[in-house]
């Protein structure tokens, strides 16, 4: 039974890492969108 618990724990850790990777990728995508928006606003303001 202890083996089974350890196995579940490892799977949960892997799942958490996957979520963190996904969160990180989403954050990077959002930051790129914000960067583009800021760039566009700068062009508009300084025209």
C-alpha positions as CSV (number, residue, x, y, z in Angstrom):
1,X,0.0,0.0,0.0
2,X,2.8,2.4,0.8
3,X,4.1,1.9,-2.8
4,X,0.8,3.0,-4.2
5,X,0.8,6.1,-2.1
6,X,4.3,7.0,-3.3
7,X,3.3,6.4,-6.9
8,X,0.3,8.7,-6.5
9,X,2.4,11.4,-4.9
10,X,4.9,11.3,-7.9
11,X,2.0,11.5,-10.4
12,X,0.6,14.5,-8.5
13,X,4.1,16.2,-8.5
14,X,4.3,15.7,-12.3
15,X,0.8,17.1,-12.7
16,X,1.8,20.2,-10.7
17,X,4.8,20.7,-12.8
18,X,2.7,20.5,-15.9
19,X,0.3,23.1,-14.5
20,X,3.3,25.3,-13.7
21,X,4.6,25.0,-17.2
22,X,1.2,25.8,-18.6
23,X,0.9,28.8,-16.3
24,X,4.3,30.0,-17.3
25,X,3.6,29.7,-21.0
26,X,0.3,31.6,-20.5
27,X,2.1,34.3,-18.6
28,X,4.7,34.7,-21.3
29,X,2.0,34.9,-24.0
30,X,0.1,37.6,-21.9
31,X,3.3,39.6,-21.4
32,X,4.0,39.5,-25.1
33,X,0.4,40.8,-25.8
34,X,0.9,43.6,-23.2
35,X,4.3,44.5,-24.8
36,X,2.6,44.8,-28.2
37,X,-0.2,46.9,-26.9
38,X,2.3,49.3,-25.2
39,X,4.3,49.5,-28.4
40,X,1.2,50.4,-30.4
41,X,0.2,53.0,-27.8
42,X,3.7,54.6,-27.9
43,X,3.5,54.8,-31.7
44,X,0.0,56.4,-31.5
45,X,1.0,58.9,-28.8
46,X,4.3,60.0,-30.4
47,X,2.9,60.4,-33.9
